[in-house]
Amino acid sequence: MATEHDHLAQAIRHIARAEEMVAEQRGRVDRMAEHGQDTKLAKGRAAFDAEQLGSDARASRDDRTRHRRRTEIAIGVGVR
C-alpha cells in the first residue's frame, strides 16, 4: 500500500516531468515563431494552439506543485 512518502515521491516526479513538458513546448513555440509559423492554428473543428498548450502544461505543473505541498504538510516534511 502506498504511503504518504510514496505520494510525495510521485508528486516530485510528476512536477519534474511537467517542467520538462513546459520547456519542450516553449521550445516548439519559439521554433515555430522563428520559422514564421503561426503558433495559433485552427483547421476545421480540430484546433491546435501551441501557446495555449504551453499554458496548459504550466497550469498542470502548478497543480502538481500544490499537490506536493499539501502532501508535505500532511506528513510534516518541509514544514517550519
C-alpha positions as YAML, in Angstrom:
chain: A
units: angstrom
residues:
- id: 1
  name: MET
  ca: [0.00, 0.00, 0.00]
- id: 2
  name: ALA
  ca: [1.30, 3.46, -0.90]
- id: 3
  name: THR
  ca: [2.44, 5.68, 1.94]
- id: 4
  name: GLU
  ca: [2.36, 9.46, 2.10]
- id: 5
  name: HIS
  ca: [6.10, 9.40, 1.36]
- id: 6
  name: ASP
  ca: [5.33, 7.37, -1.79]
- id: 7
  name: HIS
  ca: [2.77, 10.00, -2.79]
- id: 8
  name: LEU
  ca: [5.33, 12.74, -2.20]
- id: 9
  name: ALA
  ca: [7.93, 10.96, -4.33]
- id: 10
  name: GLN
  ca: [5.36, 10.54, -7.09]
- id: 11
  name: ALA
  ca: [4.35, 14.21, -6.88]
- id: 12
  name: ILE
  ca: [8.02, 15.22, -7.21]
- id: 13
  name: ARG
  ca: [8.40, 13.00, -10.30]
- id: 14
  name: HIS
  ca: [5.22, 14.45, -11.83]
- id: 15
  name: ILE
  ca: [6.44, 18.01, -11.25]
- id: 16
  name: ALA
  ca: [9.78, 17.23, -12.87]
- id: 17
  name: ARG
  ca: [8.01, 15.79, -15.93]
- id: 18
  name: ALA
  ca: [5.61, 18.74, -16.09]
- id: 19
  name: GLU
  ca: [8.57, 21.14, -16.04]
- id: 20
  name: GLU
  ca: [10.15, 19.20, -18.91]
- id: 21
  name: MET
  ca: [6.90, 19.43, -20.86]
- id: 22
  name: VAL
  ca: [6.68, 23.20, -20.29]
- id: 23
  name: ALA
  ca: [10.25, 23.66, -21.54]
- id: 24
  name: GLU
  ca: [9.65, 21.39, -24.55]
- id: 25
  name: GLN
  ca: [6.51, 23.25, -25.54]
- id: 26
  name: ARG
  ca: [8.16, 26.63, -25.11]
- id: 27
  name: GLY
  ca: [10.92, 25.41, -27.44]
- id: 28
  name: ARG
  ca: [8.36, 24.27, -30.01]
- id: 29
  name: VAL
  ca: [6.56, 27.62, -29.91]
- id: 30
  name: ASP
  ca: [9.85, 29.51, -30.22]
- id: 31
  name: ARG
  ca: [10.94, 27.39, -33.20]
- id: 32
  name: MET
  ca: [7.57, 27.82, -34.88]
- id: 33
  name: ALA
  ca: [7.79, 31.59, -34.43]
- id: 34
  name: GLU
  ca: [11.40, 31.66, -35.71]
- id: 35
  name: HIS
  ca: [10.26, 29.93, -38.89]
- id: 36
  name: GLY
  ca: [7.40, 32.36, -39.37]
- id: 37
  name: GLN
  ca: [4.71, 29.85, -38.47]
- id: 38
  name: ASP
  ca: [1.56, 30.88, -36.71]
- id: 39
  name: THR
  ca: [1.53, 29.50, -33.17]
- id: 40
  name: LYS
  ca: [-2.27, 29.64, -33.15]
- id: 41
  name: LEU
  ca: [-3.57, 27.37, -35.87]
- id: 42
  name: ALA
  ca: [-7.09, 26.13, -36.39]
- id: 43
  name: LYS
  ca: [-8.34, 23.69, -39.01]
- id: 44
  name: GLY
  ca: [-12.00, 22.86, -39.08]
- id: 45
  name: ARG
  ca: [-13.27, 21.76, -35.69]
- id: 46
  name: ALA
  ca: [-9.87, 20.46, -34.55]
- id: 47
  name: ALA
  ca: [-7.91, 23.40, -33.22]
- id: 48
  name: PHE
  ca: [-4.28, 23.43, -32.21]
- id: 49
  name: ASP
  ca: [-2.93, 26.37, -30.28]
- id: 50
  name: ALA
  ca: [0.72, 25.84, -29.40]
- id: 51
  name: GLU
  ca: [0.75, 28.75, -26.97]
- id: 52
  name: GLN
  ca: [-2.34, 27.52, -25.15]
- id: 53
  name: LEU
  ca: [-0.84, 24.05, -24.90]
- id: 54
  name: GLY
  ca: [2.17, 25.60, -23.14]
- id: 55
  name: SER
  ca: [-0.13, 27.47, -20.81]
- id: 56
  name: ASP
  ca: [-1.99, 24.24, -20.03]
- id: 57
  name: ALA
  ca: [1.32, 22.50, -19.27]
- id: 58
  name: ARG
  ca: [2.26, 25.29, -16.84]
- id: 59
  name: ALA
  ca: [-1.13, 25.03, -15.14]
- id: 60
  name: SER
  ca: [-0.67, 21.26, -14.79]
- id: 61
  name: ARG
  ca: [2.77, 21.81, -13.28]
- id: 62
  name: ASP
  ca: [1.36, 24.34, -10.82]
- id: 63
  name: ASP
  ca: [-1.42, 21.93, -9.81]
- id: 64
  name: ARG
  ca: [1.14, 19.21, -9.17]
- id: 65
  name: THR
  ca: [3.27, 21.61, -7.14]
- id: 66
  name: ARG
  ca: [0.28, 22.44, -4.93]
- id: 67
  name: HIS
  ca: [-0.42, 18.72, -4.53]
- id: 68
  name: ARG
  ca: [3.18, 18.13, -3.47]
- id: 69
  name: ARG
  ca: [2.95, 20.92, -0.91]
- id: 70
  name: ARG
  ca: [-0.28, 19.50, 0.56]
- id: 71
  name: THR
  ca: [1.39, 16.10, 0.84]
- id: 72
  name: GLU
  ca: [4.45, 17.63, 2.51]
- id: 73
  name: ILE
  ca: [2.21, 19.36, 5.04]
- id: 74
  name: ALA
  ca: [0.28, 16.13, 5.68]
- id: 75
  name: ILE
  ca: [3.45, 14.23, 6.56]
- id: 76
  name: GLY
  ca: [5.29, 17.12, 8.19]
- id: 77
  name: VAL
  ca: [8.06, 17.37, 5.59]
- id: 78
  name: GLY
  ca: [9.50, 20.81, 4.99]
- id: 79
  name: VAL
  ca: [7.13, 22.42, 7.49]
- id: 80
  name: ARG
  ca: [8.78, 25.11, 9.55]
...
